[in-house]
Amino acid sequence: MRPYPFHEGKNVTWELVVWRGDFERVVVAALGREEIVQVRGDFDRGDDEWMYNVYAVPDAVLSTVADLVPGAHLDRGLEHFIEARQDLPGGEPWFPARGELPPGDVPPP
């Protein structure tokens, strides 16, 4: 059986996003697997071990997340989120059909 290319948080980038007034979405930083490992225990993520969904950054965790981004100043008055997106070779999005192989050379998890 072929491993799923996003198994164990592989081929994923997590974006730290701030939402400003008027529904303006600003990406503050891209976080890698190593950074997510450091903070994922601070989020209520149920059975979503690798935070593949969108998670609001609680005020209690904001300074810990800010430490992952050198030079970042995160404003407690704004809403911050961690959002996952796929990061496959070639940058192509992949919406698999049943039995379809991922694009490019995806290293096994």
C-alpha positions as CSV (number, residue, x, y, z in Angstrom):
1,M,0.0,0.0,0.0
2,R,1.4,3.4,-1.0
3,P,1.7,5.9,1.9
4,Y,-0.3,9.1,1.7
5,P,2.0,12.0,0.8
6,F,0.9,14.1,3.8
7,H,1.4,11.3,6.3
8,E,3.1,12.5,9.6
9,G,3.0,16.1,8.5
10,K,5.2,15.6,5.5
11,N,4.8,17.8,2.3
12,V,2.8,20.4,4.3
13,T,3.5,24.0,5.2
14,W,1.6,25.8,7.9
15,E,1.0,29.5,7.5
16,L,0.7,31.9,10.4
17,V,-2.0,34.2,9.3
18,V,-3.4,37.4,10.8
19,W,-6.9,38.7,9.9
20,R,-7.1,42.4,9.9
21,G,-10.3,44.5,9.7
22,D,-12.2,44.4,6.5
23,F,-11.4,40.7,6.0
24,E,-7.8,41.3,5.0
25,R,-5.8,38.1,5.3
26,V,-2.0,38.6,5.7
27,V,0.5,35.7,5.9
28,V,3.0,36.5,8.6
29,A,5.2,33.5,8.1
30,A,5.4,30.0,6.8
31,L,6.1,27.4,9.5
32,G,7.7,24.1,8.9
33,R,7.2,20.7,10.5
34,E,9.8,21.3,13.2
35,E,8.0,24.5,14.3
36,I,4.6,22.8,14.4
37,V,6.0,20.0,16.5
38,Q,7.0,22.6,19.1
39,V,3.6,24.2,19.5
40,R,0.9,21.6,18.4
41,G,0.5,20.4,22.0
42,D,-0.7,23.9,22.9
43,F,-3.7,23.6,20.6
44,D,-7.0,21.8,21.1
45,R,-6.8,19.7,17.9
46,G,-8.7,16.5,18.8
47,D,-7.5,13.7,16.6
48,D,-5.9,16.1,14.1
49,E,-2.4,15.3,15.2
50,W,-0.7,17.4,12.4
51,M,-3.0,20.4,12.5
52,Y,-4.3,20.0,8.9
53,N,-7.2,22.2,9.7
54,V,-7.4,25.9,10.6
55,Y,-6.6,26.8,14.2
56,A,-7.1,30.1,16.0
57,V,-4.0,31.0,18.0
58,P,-5.2,31.5,21.6
59,D,-3.8,34.5,23.4
60,A,-2.1,32.2,25.9
61,V,-0.1,30.7,23.1
62,L,0.6,33.8,21.0
63,S,4.0,34.6,22.5
64,T,5.2,31.0,22.0
65,V,4.1,31.1,18.4
66,A,5.8,34.5,18.0
67,D,9.1,33.0,19.2
68,L,9.0,30.7,16.2
69,V,9.2,33.8,13.8
70,P,12.3,35.9,14.5
71,G,11.5,39.6,14.5
72,A,7.7,39.0,14.5
73,H,5.5,41.2,16.6
74,L,2.1,39.7,16.9
75,D,-0.6,42.1,18.0
76,R,-3.0,40.7,20.6
77,G,-5.7,42.9,19.2
78,L,-5.8,40.9,15.9
79,E,-7.0,37.4,15.2
80,H,-4.1,35.0,14.3
81,F,-4.5,31.5,12.8
82,I,-2.4,28.6,11.8
83,E,-3.6,27.2,8.5
84,A,-2.1,24.1,6.7
85,R,-1.6,23.9,3.0
86,Q,0.1,21.2,0.9
87,D,3.7,21.8,-0.2
88,L,4.4,19.3,-3.0
89,P,7.3,19.3,-5.4
90,G,6.6,21.7,-8.2
91,G,4.1,23.6,-6.1
92,E,1.1,22.0,-7.9
93,P,-2.0,21.5,-5.8
94,W,-3.1,17.9,-5.7
95,F,-6.7,16.8,-5.6
96,P,-6.4,13.0,-5.9
97,A,-8.8,10.8,-7.7
98,R,-9.2,7.3,-6.3
99,G,-5.9,5.5,-6.8
100,E,-4.1,8.5,-8.4
101,L,-0.4,8.9,-7.6
102,P,0.8,12.3,-6.3
103,P,2.5,14.6,-8.8
104,G,6.3,14.8,-8.9
105,D,8.7,12.9,-6.8
106,V,7.1,12.8,-3.3
107,P,9.4,11.3,-0.8
108,P,7.8,8.6,1.4
109,P,6.9,9.7,4.9
